[in-house]
Amino acid sequence: MQDASLSYPELSLPDIAGMPASDTLVLTVNNRLSRRLTLELAGLLRQERQVSELPRILPLSAWLAESANELAFETDDDVPAYRLDSFATQLVWTEAIRAEEAERVLLDASQAARLAMDADLLMDEWALQVPSGADTDEYRGFARWRARYRQVLAGIDAEDANQGYARVLRALEEGRLATPRQLVLAGFTDISPRFQRLLQAFEAQGTDVAQWRDAQRVQAEARRYEAADQGAEWRAAATWAASQLKAHPDGRYAIVSPQLEAESPFARRVLSHALAGRDGEPAFAFNVAVGRPLDEWPMARAALAWLRALAECAPDKGCGVDVLGAALLAGHCASDVRDRARLAAIDARWRRQGQLHVGPAELRRLLADIPALAQAWNQAMQIWTQGGRQATCDVWMLRMKAALTALGFPGEAALDSVGYQVMGALGDALGSFSALAPAAGRLGGVAAVSLLESVARSSSFQPQRDPLARLDVLGLLEAEGGYWDGVWMLGLTDDVLPASPKPNPLLPLAVLRQARAPRATPEREREWAEGMYAALCRCAPQLIVSHAHMDGERELRPSPLIAALALSDWTPDQALAHRALPQESLDDSRGPPLAAGNRGGGGLDVLDTQARNPLWAFVRHRLGGRELAPYADAATVNVRGQFLHKALELAWGMMPDQETLHELLADGRLAALLAQAVAQAADEELKEYAPALRALECQRAQAVLASWLDLEAQRLPFAVAQVEKNHQWQRGALSLKLRLDRIDSLPDGRSVIVDYKTGVAAAKPEPDWSRSRPVNVQLPFYASVLADAAGGEAAGLVLAQIHARQVAAQGLADEDLGIPGVTLASESKYFDGLSWPEIRQRWRVAIEALADEYVAGYAANVAYRRDDLKYCDALPFLRLHLDDEDA
């Protein structure tokens, strides 16, 4: 399809200004170009000191929507009652596809709906005809979906934007729409068959069609810059922008990136550093034209969290703590500023205690200390439950607004400009949600909130640009039609511009290729890229285009559109690019010593974290800083582990020694004993489990414990001396509370210490135990430091792996215990030939040294091994990776 706009006369902006405004319509390709032409035309009239009405200047999509609204006032029976927005359109497509594929497996109906929407638009926009024999299985499936979708629309008396376009086009061809005397096209380089029909309809009604010529802007001669990598490319662009803003106080500049959405976090960091004020100079503001989903903005997220809590909390049954906790943490409610700490403390307590559910009585008790929120919650719950459980979206919308108002939303704090804008965007989202009434039907409260969450997730929000900012950071499409004093376009590699074709998989490729539909072929992508690049080259008189040479180990090539350009001689100002911000350095690896009589005790985790990273130990155990624990889950591994521990404790309480175990095996009574122990443990530990899941866990536990006891029966003789016994250890100001899983006594009076591991198989413990700063020191601690208190000299340490995948043992011992997997100390390659007493003494010295470090306040931020911080819950505080480019 050739560029049809070439056949129309060209008009300049002064030509448009001289036309009668009331009889002139200017259609643009996007909103940005509409705003630009409006401002430039108004400025031109001011220069000529004219007070004159401006012609209508609006995007094609806005004109189609206005025209469809005009047709709604006709007495035509074909006018639908509802017009669906894009979200409602996708919702109807999704339900239509699910209904059509009810007897087939479809992995992602939402993704299929997006593809179907695009295919439906392509079919109409490009007048695609699929002849017999050219259809594919995918197209035949799409044809069924399309027929079902149209039936659903007819059933709810609605139309989408695509059908609205067709209705406007028919009305224009039939002379039922008022037309201007002059139509001017601005920015259209890709004329589809349907748009061509629209222009022909205008001409048939006596309208003169012309195209706007940007006579004031000529294509700039670009200079090419090659950076070592993508990070260096962004830093170079940021340095260029800083130098231009400083040298030209009245200039406006832009950085354009084809992949801005993915790169925006890194771009903001680089630009914030490059444009920061130094030595008394003011900082330069900048705008990044990347919106985020509305549900990611804190205020909107809070509103959705409270609505979710209202929907899921039954007045007589309570609610899950994860739902209520999310609302309490989100705030933006009554008393959220005065009682912020109390709200967070409630949620932290639920997480720490592993609580799953909170009843209405407990919730009233917790909120009694926050009377303002308690009253607001009761009022909101009363509003939510009025009018029944099922309602349409428009009714739910009114209920949601009233409930949020009762809760005190948006909170006690004064709103800033962004806050007011988020409130407006949330109101728009509620309006869009209300408009879904005909498509969604009657919904329950939970389903209504889920649908609103989907609306917010699909709604992109970006605060209004800072009017004082002279630097804009945009994507390719956002930059088209703009104008600046200088533009830097980066990321122009051969896989970005032109991009690889992405034809719609639901339509036959041969049909798309023949129609020259967008994204269908490499030739079409090249044509689009050339047009886009040419348009961007008219955005500024000064233009730098750049690309990176490497992406990790992958070599990159410049886009063929810029490959022939000569390399620029521009280089970053090293002083500006690398000048460090003023810093104050303090080398402090020690905190205050642990005071006597302190309450900062704990378990062996104190020594374990001290060995891995002393600052982690200080933050976690001295400051109490750690990430929030996840909400409890009825089927977590931790609950399983507690259950198996309890079952083993009960079983060994009924078996004092190995001899009894042998007797039970010989008499066939062991299975009954295990069943009794497992049932009693389940009553205590699996209260929250569903009956079916609880039965499965009990069955699994009996099989796992039977396998473990078979292994225990093959050991050398032993008696069980202690089961799940608590101990306390004091060293200086440090007091640790410990709990032993089990201690066995041997005939010679020595002991074997057993620790149960109910997770998946772990690595051999000897590498951890042999380090100069040993980790996972529970068993070495018992064998060396607590030897006397734990039941005499330890002869061996056994890690019992008790899991459905594997029942086995690992450990270290002074003599052969008859347990496969337990290594003799004299044969271990990790202890350099040390004897068992020497190993125990080495552990004692290392463990006491770690304790003394902790008491003295030693808190160096040192990670001795990378894996030591794999499960660290204070990584943001340690800040060990600030130099990473992607951090």
TORLO-35094 format. One record per residue (C-alpha): residue in one letter; x, z, y. Coordinates in steps of 0.1 Angstrom, whole numbers, plus 5000, padded with zeros to 4 digits. Each point is the difference from the previous one (the first is absolute). Layout:
BEGIN
AXZY;...
END
This chain:
BEGIN
M500050005000;Q501649895033;D499950235030;A496649905015;S500850175033;L502349705008;S496949795006;Y498750215029;P501049995037;E502450265011;L499250255028;S502350245019;L499050355012;P499449875036;D497749734985;I498050274982;A499850215032;G498549715019;M497149954975;P496650175005;A500350344983;S496450014990;D500249684981;T503450044984;L500950164966;V503650074989;L500550064963;T503350164989;V501650044966;N500450385004;N499350305022;R503550025015;L499749645013;S496650085014;R501450305019;R502949805012;L498049715014;T497550245016;L502850185018;E501949695010;L496849825013;A499150315020;G503550025015;L499949635009;L496750055019;R501450305018;Q503049795011;E497649755014;R498050285016;Q496949894983;V497250244990;S498549814971;E498450054967;L502249954969;P498949774972;R499250154967;I503250044980;L499750144965;P501349954965;L498149774977;S499050294977;A498450195030;W498149695011;L498649954965;A498950364999;E498349975034;S498349684991;A498750154967;N498550295020;E498349755023;L498449824971;A498750344987;F497449995029;E498649674987;T496750014980;D501749824972;D499150154966;D503549924987;V501850255023;P501250294977;A499250365009;Y503750124996;R503449865008;L502850154979;D503450085013;S503249934979;F499950344982;A496349964991;T500749654989;Q502750114976;L497750284988;V497349764991;W502549764984;T501450294979;E496650104987;A499049644993;I503249954980;R499550324980;A496549904992;E501049654989;E502950134979;A498150304986;E500749884964;R503649915007;V503150205008;L501049965037;L503050215010;D499650005038;A496649905014;S501150085036;Q503049764998;A497849744984;A497550045029;R502849945025;L501049684983;A496449894997;M499450065037;D503049785009;A498949734975;D496550005014;L501349965035;L502449724990;M497249814982;D497949995031;E502749975027;W501849724983;A497049834984;L501550034965;Q498349814972;V501150064964;P499249694980;S499150014964;G503150034978;A502150165028;D498450354996;T502050284984;D498950314981;E500750205031;Y497949775022;R497150024975;G500250385001;F500049995038;A497049765001;R498050264980;W501150285023;R499149795030;A496549934987;R499550374992;Y501350105035;R497649765017;Q497150154980;V500950355010;L500249905037;A496649834997;G498650324984;I501150225029;D499249745026;A503549995014;E502849755008;D503750025004;A502249865027;N500749684980;Q496249934997;G499550105036;Y502549735010;A498149744979;R496750115017;V501549975035;L501349664991;R496649884987;A498350135032;L502649825022;E499549674981;E496250045004;G500250075037;R498850364998;L502950155018;A500849975037;T503349825005;P502449995030;R500949695019;Q503750054993;L501650154969;V503850075001;L502050084968;A503050235003;G502550064972;F498449794973;T502549804980;D498350024966;I496649825000;S497950054969;P497149764990;R497550275010;F501650065034;Q500149625005;R496249994992;L499550275026;L501949815027;Q498149684991;A496750205004;F501150115035;E500749645009;A496749884986;Q498350255024;G501849855030;T502950245002;D503449875011;V502750144978;A503650045012;Q503150204990;W502050245021;R503649905007;D502550275007;A501749805027;Q501850305015;R501850084967;V502649784984;Q501650064967;A503150215004;E503349914984;A500550284975;R503450164992;R500750114964;Y501550344991;E501150094965;A500250374990;A501750154970;D496850164986;Q496550085011;G500950345014;A502749845021;E497649735012;W497550265012;R502750205018;A501249695017;A496549915012;A499550355012;T503350005019;W499149665016;A496750145011;A501650315015;S502549795019;Q497349765013;L497750295011;K502850175018;A501349685017;H496549875011;P497850295011;D497049775005;G500549794968;R497750014969;Y501549944966;A498949974964;I501450034965;V498149804974;S500350064963;P498249824972;Q500050314979;L499350265026;E497450204980;A502650084973;E502950055024;S498250205027;P501250354991;F503749895000;A499349805032;R498650305018;R503050214991;V502549745011;L498249925032;S499550375009;H503850054997;A500949685019;L497550065028;A500650375004;G501150125034;R503750095004;D502050175027;G496950055022;E498649654994;P496349984993;A498949904965;F498249674995;A496550004985;F499149744974;N496849894981;V500049914963;A497049794991;V499450144966;G496850184992;R499650264973;P496950054978;L497650235019;D500050264972;E503750065006;W499550145035;P499750384998;M496850035019;A498249744979;R501550154968;A498750345010;A496449875006;L500149834966;A501350324983;W497250215014;L497449754991;R501449994964;A499950384999;L496350005011;A499249744975;E501650174970;C499350365008;A496650114986;P498750315018;D499450184967;K503049884980;G502949975024;C502749734999;G503449904988;V502850165019;D501849665005;V497049875020;L499650315021;G503750055004;A500549655014;A497350075026;L501550335010;L503449855004;A498749715020;G498550225026;H498249845030;C497250254995;A498750325016;S502750265005;D502749764987;V502550095028;R499450385000;D500050044962;R502249714989;A502350244980;R497050164982;L498649664990;A503449894986;A500450344982;I496749954982;D501149674987;A503550124991;R498650294980;W497849774980;R503049784991;R502350294992;Q497450174977;G499149674983;Q496450055008;L497749714991;H496650095016;V498750235027;G496550144998;P497650055029;A500550385000;E503849975001;L499849735027;R497850225022;R502550294995;L503049785010;L498249875031;A498950345010;D503250045020;I499349685018;P496550055013;A499849695022;L500949774971;A497750204976;Q497049945023;A500949645006;W500349934962;N496650164993;Q498449785027;A501749694988;M499050064964;Q496450065011;I500049665018;W501649834971;T497450124974;Q497049925021;G498049694991;G500849974964;R503049894980;Q499549625002;A499949805033;T501149675015;C503249965020;D498350015033;V498350344992;W503350134986;M501849905032;L497750215021;R500450294976;M503849965000;K500250015038;A497850305003;A501950194973;L503449925016;T498750125033;A498850334984;L503450054985;G501649985035;F501649674995;P502449885015;G501250365004;E501150245027;A503149815013;A499649765030;L500149634990;D502749785014;S499549625006;V500849914963;G497550274989;Y497249855021;Q500849664986;V499950134964;M496750165007;G498749665012;A501449824970;L498450264977;G496749945018;D500449634994;A500750074963;L496850214998;G498149715016;S501449764974;F499150244973;S496450025013;A499849625000;L500650014962;A496550134994;P498549684987;A503049924978;A500750354986;G496450124995;R499350374995;L503050224992;G500750364992;G502250215023;V503349954980;A499449634997;A499349975037;V503250185010;S502049794975;L498549695017;L500950135035;E503550074987;S500349644989;V498849885034;A502650225018;R502749884976;S499249635007;S499950065038;S503349965017;F500550205032;Q502749975026;P499950195033;Q499949805032;R503449875012;D501950215026;P499449815032;L503550115013;A501849864969;R502049685007;L500949944963;D497549884974;V500850004963;L497749764982;G499449784969;L499949625001;L496249975004;E499850275026;A502749845021;E498449655001;G498649935035;G502050285017;Y502649965026;W503150215008;D503349965019;G501950014967;V499250004963;W502150094970;M498549874967;L501750164970;G499649974962;L499849615000;T501449934965;D499049714978;D497650214979;V498150125031;L499549705022;P498749794984;A498750244974;S499349914964;P496649844994;K497250244988;P497149784990;N496850184991;P500050034962;L496249974998;L500149645013;P501649704983;L503449935015;A499449625000;V496950045022;L501850235024;R502949765002;Q497849705006;A498250185029;R503350135014;A498650355000;P502150295015;R502650174978;A499449744972;T503349804999;P503650025013;E499349715023;R497050195015;E502150325004;R502849805017;E497549845024;W498550345009;A503450155005;E501249725022;G496950045022;M500350385002;Y503749985008;A499449745027;A497350225015;L502350305000;C502849815017;R497749965029;C499550375004;A503150065021;P502749815019;Q502750214981;L499850004962;I502250134973;V499249944963;S501950194973;H500350054963;A501950234977;H502849884978;M499450254971;D497250204986;G501950254978;E501849784976;R497849705006;E501249735023;L497549875026;R499849665017;P498649935034;S496649835004;P500449625000;L498350015034;I503050185015;A502849914976;A501349715023;L500150215031;A503550105012;L501050364996;S499650205032;D503150165016;W497950315009;T501450324985;P498650355003;D501550225027;Q502050244978;A499850285025;L496249975001;A499649944963;H502250284987;R499950265028;A499050324983;L497350235014;P501250335014;Q500450244971;E500850364995;S501750084967;L499850344983;D501850064967;D498050294986;S499950044962;R499150364999;G496950205008;P499550375005;P500850214969;L497250114978;A498950345013;A499650294976;G496550084990;N498849655008;R497049844985;G501849674993;G500350044963;G498949744974;G501149874966;L503049824987;D498949705022;V501950185028;L503349954982;D499149664987;T499449865035;Q503050185014;A502149824974;R498549665008;N499950025038;P500550345018;L497949895030;W497249914977;A500150364986;F500150145036;V497049795011;R497950064969;H500650374994;R501250145033;L497849805024;G497149934975;G500149635009;R498949754973;E497749714997;L496450084992;A499350024963;P497749744987;Y496450104993;A499450134966;D498749774972;A498150134970;A502249794977;T503550055015;V503150044979;N500550345016;V496650134985;R500949854967;G503450185001;Q498350345008;F497649944972;L502749934974;H502150305012;K497050234996;A499249864966;L503650074988;E499950355016;L496950084980;A501249844968;W503350205000;G498150315009;M498449964966;M503349914983;P502850265005;D502749814982;Q500949694981;E499250174967;T496450035010;L500049635010;H501349914965;E497250214984;L497349835021;L501349664991;A500150094963;D496450135001;G498749715021;R498850245027;L502149875028;A497549745011;A497350275004;L502450225021;L500949705022;A496349915004;Q499350365011;A502950015025;V499249665014;A496350085005;Q500850335018;A502649825022;A497449735008;D497550275011;E502550135025;E501849695012;L497649704996;K496950155017;E499749705023;Y500349734973;A497049804988;P499050094965;A501149674985;L503450015018;R500450374990;A499449914963;L502649725001;E502550245016;C499450264973;Q500449744973;R503249885015;A501450355005;Q499450104964;A501949694987;V502950055024;L500450374993;A499849944962;S502949765003;W502050245021;L499450294975;D501149784972;L503349975018;E500150375007;A499550074963;Q503349824992;R502150225022;L502250284989;P498150334998;F498850165033;A497450245014;V498249965032;A501250285024;Q498349905033;V497349755010;E499249915036;K501750325014;N500750055037;H503550115013;Q501450075034;W503649945012;Q501550155031;R503349895017;G500650135035;A496949925021;L498849744975;S497350104976;L498849754974;K497050024977;L500449834967;R497949934969;L501449924966;D498049784976;R501450164969;I503050194986;D500750004963;S502250264983;L502549904972;P501050224971;D503350085017;G498250155030;R500849715023;S497249805016;V498949645004;I498249915033;V497349734997;D498549825029;Y497049774995;K499949655016;T496649844998;G500849695020;V501449674987;A503450004985;A502850125023;A503749915001;K502650224982;P500550325020;E503750034995;P501049775030;D497950225023;W501350334986;S503749895001;R500149925037;S502050225024;R496650075017;P497850004969;V496349895003;N497050064978;V501650344994;Q497150194985;L501550044965;P503750045012;F498850275024;Y498350194971;A503149964978;S502550125026;V498550215027;L497150154982;A501550034965;D499550374996;A496650025016;A498849704980;G500750164967;G503750014994;E502749744998;A498749644998;A501149804971;G498249685010;L497849825025;V497249784988;L497949755020;A496949944979;Q498549665007;I496350034992;H498149685007;A497849764982;R502749735003;Q502850214987;V500650354985;A503750085000;A502650245013;Q503149995021;G502450275011;L503350184995;A501050274976;D502950214987;E499149934964;D497949764979;L496450125004;G498649744976;I498249825029;P500849625003;G500949915035;V501750335010;T503749945006;L502750244990;A501950135030;S503349934983;E499149634995;S498549935034;K502049745020;Y498750135033;F501850345000;D503649904994;G500450204968;L498950335015;S498850274976;W496450135001;P501050325019;E502049805025;I497149775006;R497750295006;Q502550165024;R500449675019;W496249985004;R499950365012;V502749945027;A498349685012;I496550155001;E501150315018;A501949785025;L496849805007;A498150325005;D502750135024;E499949675019;Y496250035005;V500250365011;A502849915025;G497849735015;Y502249714990;A497849695006;A502249695001;N498149674998;V501949864971;A498549804971;Y502550034972;R498349744978;R497449745009;D497650104973;D500250365011;L497449935027;K497749794978;Y497350275003;C500950155033;D497050115020;A501950035033;L501649655004;P498749945035;F501650325011;L503449914984;R500049655017;L502649874977;H499049635004;L499749955037;D502649725000;D498049794975;E498749695017;D496650034984;A499550375006;
END
